[in-house]
Amino acid sequence: MAHVGDLSANAGEAAHTLSLSDPEAFWRDAASLIDWVTPPQQILDDSAAPLYRWYVGGQLNTCANALDRHVVAGRGDRVALIHDSAYTGDVTTLTYAELLDRVSRFAGALRRQGVERGDRVIIYLPMVPEALIAMLACARLGAVHSVVFGGFAPPELAARIDDALPKAIITASCGIEGGRVVPYKPLVDEARHLATHKAGACIVMQRPQLEADMGESDIEWGDALAGAEPVDPVAVEATDPLYILYTSGTTGKPKGIVRDNGGHAVAMAWSLPNVYGIGPDDVWWAASDVGWVVGHSYIAYAPLITGCTTVMYEGKPVGTPDAGAFWRVIEEHGVNSLFTAPTAIRAIKKEDPRGEHMASRDLSSLRCLFLAGERLDPDTYAWSTEHLGIPVVDNWWQTETGWPIASSMRGLDPLPLKVGSPSRPVPGYDVRVLDEHGHQVEPLAEGNIVIRLPLPPGALPTLWGDDERYISSYLSAFPGFYTTGDGGHVDEDGYLYVMGRTDDVINVAGHRLTTGSLEAAVAGHPAVAECAVIGVHDEIKGQVPRAFVVLKAGAEPDPEELQHEIIALVRDTVGPVAALRDVRIVPGLPKTRSGKILRRSMRAIADGRDEPVPSTIEDPRVLEALAPLLRGDA
């Protein structure tokens, strides 16, 4: 049966087998990697299954595990953070002692604004050191942070404000994207106007590129710090939430992924050395954004809990200042491993196909390239391997899990790499491939990728304020299993192959966006009667959205003007991250007789796949007429 685990004896398999046969013993041992105020009384609480809790009765502080304990151990002079901005040309270096001082003082500033244990704080910041400082300050207080990616527009931010009900908001006057200054404060002001919940203070980091106008409830970062007393770490329960990270839902309301303190700290402490092979003396770079899960797990928490140096980069892989930007950072800062998305490598490859920028730099410090966030295509894998001459390791995980589900365990037991596969499941994850009836399929047969419960520490225990939605969204399709929403197969060696989403989520450069949110924005145009948005293959971003619109009777807009207007509407409603560039007018959309749009069939044609047309289709001629547009022929 297609159950990953029946493999030859090795350290990785032994760990994986123990983690499934006796998870409490495995994760009790892993818990020794962090410092506890009060040791956990119970490792796994399954009394409310399918809702599980790890390390019940334990108390800790995540910030203390990321900073204080390293200073106490005499490693305060170790560099904790290197911030490199390709846009401003500035490089900032902070030791563990310096970062601890800034975090504890900013925690004092938040406390003066009324933020205490359990309160929520929205963070809407660009890639600056203050983003990590704000996150860690919240953790120090026992407050719950919710970082919102700066590419989201005011309506999306307002929805998160109304769900999280924050005590305060932290933002900046502006961000810099591709060398272009983007005002942040006006976006926050509009979101606060749109939101029903009225947050308290808004702390604003003024950047010299564009200073923001301040309102009555606004306070500048420096003024907030003035006179603030440093705060000692507040002990919280292991099961208390550390943060909320919103991901796209299949309806208009975003899903607030909850990360607890105890399980998350253990997962971060265990995964960085074992999965990625990074220790306290290493320099690690996750080239992502703090607004995404990679930024939370592997820019902020895992590197600092491990005690290594983390690189935080404000810039793009190419264009600012040149196609060799990534290689400059690696050379100048002695990076040992880089984690990024295949999109970034494809962009570099497009600009520098012969790898000339790469060859001009001393990259001898680089031991490994990790790629995740979307499917790693064979061309990108081959190009990276050829020009870097180091292992290029695919790893697969989700916002919900918080750390890798499958990877070659570079620090525990590196597996031979196979093109197209993120290798095998890591300890803690019992991965299965099931058919639509819940039966395991044979090797190489396609099916639904699921994970047997309980999920390991660090994975989401629930959704913010909505246990029932968590159960219905993830745990109901296959009882006893977490449904990943991805489809794929395993081969005869137990290697997992993730082939794509089984739901209506588009993965744009590693950023998951629902078709529902995009369609809602497109449908807001007065000339649009109905629409469908699907993800189509893109050489650089992996997927990009393509919108198909049916016009209202009597509407005769100029096609080019309509496209420009809809693109602007989506940008204003969802944000630039949506990357919608292609809008096509069609006479009708293929539907079932019950009125459901056949997006799966549309995606299959767009991807060039042969897939049977559902017998429930209302009129096959509509799909046939649409096929040239789906394929891009017209």
C-alpha positions, -999 to +999 in steps of 0.1 A: +000+000+000+011+036-006+021+042+030+054+059+034+075+043+060+085+008+049+121+018+041+156+004+047+170+009+082+186+043+088+186+071+113+159+090+095+136+059+093+143+050+130+133+085+140+102+085+118+091+051+130+095+061+167+076+094+161+046+074+148+047+044+171+054+063+203+048+100+196+048+109+233+083+094+238+097+111+207+083+145+215+091+143+252+128+139+242+125+168+217+111+190+244+145+190+261+157+213+233+140+243+248+139+259+283+107+255+303+095+276+332+074+247+342+079+213+325+048+199+308+026+176+328+012+158+298+030+154+264-001+148+242-037+155+252-061+136+230-092+139+252-109+163+227-099+144+195-098+153+167-085+184+185-052+177+201-029+196+224+008+192+230+027+198+263-003+205+285+007+220+318+040+233+306+049+269+308+075+288+288+082+320+270+091+318+233+111+351+233+132+339+262+140+308+242+149+329+212+171+355+230+175+354+267+189+319+271+216+326+245+227+357+263+227+339+297+248+311+281+275+336+272+266+339+235+253+375+237+281+387+213+270+362+186+254+379+156+217+372+158+204+392+128+219+406+096+195+429+078+205+436+042+184+461+021+191+460-016+169+490-019+186+514+005+220+498+005+220+496+043+233+466+063+223+463+100+239+438+123+225+430+157+240+406+183+218+385+206+225+410+234+216+440+212+184+423+199+174+414+234+177+450+245+156+463+216+130+437+220+126+440+258+123+478+255+098+476+227+078+451+248+078+479+274+065+503+248+036+479+239+028+475+276+025+512+280-002+511+252-021+485+272-009+454+255-008+424+279-008+386+279-034+373+255-040+406+236-037+406+199-014+429+179-015+434+141+019+439+125+019+454+090+056+461+083+080+458+054+112+437+057+129+457+083+145+446+117+116+463+135+093+435+121+112+408+140+115+431+171+077+436+171+070+399+168+094+390+196+082+418+218+047+404+215+059+370+224+078+384+254+046+399+267+026+367+260+006+388+235-006+372+202+009+388+171-007+386+136+016+397+109-001+408+077+019+408+044+024+443+032+010+434-003-025+430+010-049+458+003-071+476+029-102+454+026-080+423+033-063+440+062-097+452+076-110+416+075-081+405+096-086+433+121-122+424+126-113+387+131-083+392+154-097+422+174-062+437+181-054+459+210-028+478+188-014+480+153+022+483+143+031+497+109+056+518+089+053+549+069+062+530+038+077+499+022+100+497-008+091+472-035+113+469-066+128+503-059+093+519-057+082+535-025+048+522-013+029+542+013+018+519+041+002+543+066-026+554+042-035+517+036-036+511+073-058+542+078-082+530+052-083+495+067-091+509+101-119+530+086-133+499+069-130+477+100-158+474+125-134+468+154-116+499+165-080+490+176-062+512+201-028+528+193-011+526+159+026+526+163+043+540+132+079+534+122+088+565+101+112+557+072+132+585+055+120+575+021+085+587+029+072+601+062+036+595+071+010+620+084+001+612+120-034+611+135-048+613+170-043+576+178-010+573+161+024+573+178+058+573+163+081+543+171+107+565+188+080+583+209+065+549+219+100+538+232+107+571+250+107+562+288+096+526+282+110+502+308+124+468+296+101+439+302+110+405+315+096+375+297+061+365+308+055+328+313+025+315+293+009+281+289+024+258+262-011+257+247-015+295+246-014+310+211+018+326+200+005+340+168-023+340+142-013+339+106-042+343+081-043+323+050-069+323+022-101+305+028-126+292+003-151+319+014-147+356+019-136+352+056-098+345+060-087+315+081-067+324+111-040+297+115-032+294+152+003+285+164+008+276+200+038+285+221+051+251+233+046+229+203+059+256+180+091+262+200+099+225+201+092+221+164+114+251+155+142+239+178+141+203+163+135+211+126+163+236+118+192+213+128+176+180+118+158+189+086+180+217+074+213+208+090+218+243+106+234+247+140+244+276+164+275+285+145+259+288+111+246+317+090+211+309+076+191+328+051+154+323+044+147+346+014+110+351+021+089+377+038+079+379+075+043+381+063+044+344+052+048+313+072+084+308+060+092+342+075+077+333+108+093+299+111+126+303+094+135+340+094+124+347+130+118+318+153+138+287+143+171+304+137+169+324+169+157+295+190+186+275+175+211+303+183+225+309+148+226+340+126+196+348+105+197+369+074+167+392+067+167+406+031+147+435+017+148+431-020+141+408-050+162+381-065+168+401-096+166+437-108+176+454-075+204+461-079+212+433-104+206+397-113+235+388-089+218+402-058+213+368-041+249+358-047+262+391-033+244+385-001+257+349+002+293+360-004+292+391+018+276+374+048+290+339+045+256+322+042+258+285+048+223+276+035+197+294+015+159+287+016+138+303-011+110+296-036+116+281-071+101+314-084+132+333-072+155+308-089+135+309-122+137+347-122+175+346-117+178+319-144+158+341-169+181+371-163+213+351-161+209+318-179+246+310-180+250+318-143+277+344-149+268+364-118+269+333-098+304+324-111+317+358-103+311+354-066+328+333-039+300+310-028+322+285-010+303+290+023+271+278+007+264+241+016+228+236+005+199+253-014+164+245-001+134+252-023+098+252-012+064+270-015+055+255-049+063+225-070+100+224-080+102+218-118+130+197-132+145+225-152+150+247-122+164+218-102+189+209-129+200+245-135+205+252-098+224+219-093+246+225-123+257+260-115+259+258-077+274+223-074+257+216-041+226+197-030+193+213-041+167+201-017+130+203-023+108+204+008+071+204+011+049+219+038+021+244+044+011+275+063-010+252+085+019+228+094+045+255+101+074+233+092+083+206+066+061+176+060+085+160+036+122+166+030+156+150+028+168+153+064+201+171+058+210+172+095+198+137+105+201+114+076+203+129+041+184+109+015+194+106-022+175+133-041+149+126-068+138+152-093+102+162-087+100+148-052+105+165-018+117+131-006+100+113+022+079+125+052+099+138+082+094+124+117+060+133+131+041+131+098+022+099+089+015+107+053-009+086+032-024+089-003-061+081-004-087+077-031-120+096-029-135+068-008-107+070+018-088+039+007-051+039+004-039+037-032-011+016-047+024+032-053+024+056-083-014+059-082-027+095-078-048+104-049-054+128-020-024+135+002-035+133+038-018+131+072-030+108+100-039+125+132-025+137+155-004+163+137+030+168+153+039+197+176+041+230+157+012+223+134-020+242+138-041+230+167-072+249+154-083+281+137-086+314+156-119+313+175-134+286+153-129+250+162-158+239+140-144+256+109-111+239+115-127+205+117-150+211+087-122+226+066-094+201+073-106+171+093-139+160+079-132+148+043-113+118+056-121+112+093-089+106+113-068+125+088-058+160+081-066+169+045-037+188+029-057+198-002-029+186-024-029+156-047-001+133-057+015+099-053+043+079-037+068+058-057+081+023-049+108+038-027+083+057-006+092+091-021+063+115-022+053+135-053+031+165-048+014+173-081-009+202-073-039+216-054-071+197-053-091+227-043-095+262-058-064+278-045-038+294-068-002+293-058+014+326-072+052+325-065+046+305-033+017+328-021-017+310-018-047+329-031-082+316-033-101+319-066-130+331-044-113+363-033-101+371-068-135+364-083-152+386-058-129+415-068-134+409-105-172+406-101-172+441-085-167+456-120-201+470-131-198+454-166-192+419-153-222+395-149-201+365-137-166+353-138-142+325-131-105+327-122-081+298-126-044+294-121-024+288-153+013+278-156+038+307-156+075+302-163+086+325-135+058+325-108+048+289-112+011+299-115-006+332-123-044+339-123-063+342-155-098+357-154-127+348-177-156+372-176-191+371-189-204+406-196-238+419-185-264+423-213-259+455-232-224+461-218-199+468-246-167+480-230-134+483-249-116+450-241-083+467-233-099+493-211-119+466-193-087+446-187-070+476-172-099+484-150-103+449-137-066+446-130-067+478-110-098+467-091-082+434-081-050+452-071-070+476-049-091+449-033-068+420-029-034+436-034-005+435-059+003+399-047-027+388-068-006+394-100-036+394-122-026+404-157-048+384-180-086+391-184-106+374-212-142+381-223-162+349-229-198+343-239-204+318-211-188+296-185-190+258-183-212+247-154-228+217-140-266+214-141-267+226-105-249+258-116-214+250-103-186+263-125-163+235-137-130+251-127-113+217-125-121+210-162-110+245-171-077+240-153-071+207-170-075+222-205-053+252-196-026+228-183-029+206-214-041+176-195-066+150-207-094+147-182-129+134-187-156+160-189-180+155-160-213+139-168-230+166-149-220+193-173-249+215-184-237+221-220-204+206-233-204+231-262-196+259-237-164+242-226-154+233-262-158+270-272-137+281-243-109+257-249-088+279-272-089+307-247-080+284-219-050+271-238-040+306-247-045+301-284-067+331-287 
